[in-house]
Amino acid sequence: MGDYWTTDRTTDHGTTGSARALTAGLLMGGWVALLWVLEGIDVATGHALDTYGISPREMSELRDVVPAAFLHSGWEHVASNSVPLLVLGFIAALAGLRRFAAVVATVIVASGLGVWLTAPENTITLGASGVVFGLLGYLLVRGFVDRRPWDILIGVGVAVVYGSLLWGVLPTQSGVSWQGHLFGLIGGVAAAFLFRRPSTRRGPDNLVTV
């Protein structure tokens, strides 16, 4: 005799859509606020935090892969990343915080290691744009990987609004880490496959069976 579950209209943890939205909004609002606070500290200390950026191919710099994703080179830099990070992060976090955390961790490591391996000598790379590109890649392919029509539509909407960002993976602008963008994007696409949702099939009376 098989096991049956009725269609669940909540997340894996039983939270409603409004609660998910509130949690995702608070998370991303706090994240973006943290970026601004850190930039304020950096400015107030004469850019002392810039030392936590990534210098390529130095073993001691591997420890800076994570903090570099939360630091910026000026107010304009943090401002340019804030809105897309807030929007894309909010959309991605709606599907669940544990999955979101795993995706972000994968993106940060992929982007940071890519920069460490391929950035030009005598450079310091920092900024959240690698995460932005990772979330973009993740949202663009997530629906196809999970075979969820609603997420495919979300991906199409994201492509319409933010698809032009993809030009940032090309080495066309001096002083901008296309390496961080490219490897962040790759990390986001990889995360969609690594953390894909388990497949389900419909049983009798529209019940989900496993």
DAFENVEN-V211102 format. One record per backbone hydrogen bond with DSSP energy under -1.0 kcal/mol. NH is the residue of the N-H (numbers start at 1). CO is the residue of the C=O. Records with the same first field share a line. If there is no record, write none. Layout:
BEGIN
NH=CO / CO
END
This chain:
BEGIN
5=208
11=15
14=11
20=16
21=17
22=18
23=19
24=20
25=21
26=22
27=23
28=24
29=25
30=26
31=27
32=28
33=29
34=30
35=31
36=32
37=33
38=34
39=35
40=36
41=37
42=38
43=39
44=40
45=41
46=43
47=42
51=48
52=49
53=50
54=125
57=116
61=58
62=59
64=61
65=62
68=64
69=66
70=67
78=74
79=75
80=76
81=77
82=78
85=81
86=82
87=83
88=84
89=85
90=86
91=87
92=88
93=89
94=90
95=92
96=93
100=96
101=97
102=98
103=99
104=100
105=101
106=102
107=103
108=104
109=105
110=106
111=107
112=108
113=109
114=110
115=111
116=112
117=113
118=114
119=115
125=54
127=68
132=128
133=129
134=130
135=131
136=132
137=133
138=134
139=135
140=136
141=137
142=138
145=141
146=142
147=143
148=143
152=148
153=149
154=150
155=151
156=152
157=153
158=154
159=155
160=156
161=157
162=158
163=159
165=162
166=163
167=164
168=165
169=166
170=167
172=170
176=173
178=176
181=177
182=178
183=179
184=180
185=181
186=182
187=183
188=184
189=185
190=186
191=187
192=188
193=189
194=190
195=191
196=193
203=207
206=203
207=204
208=5
209=201
END
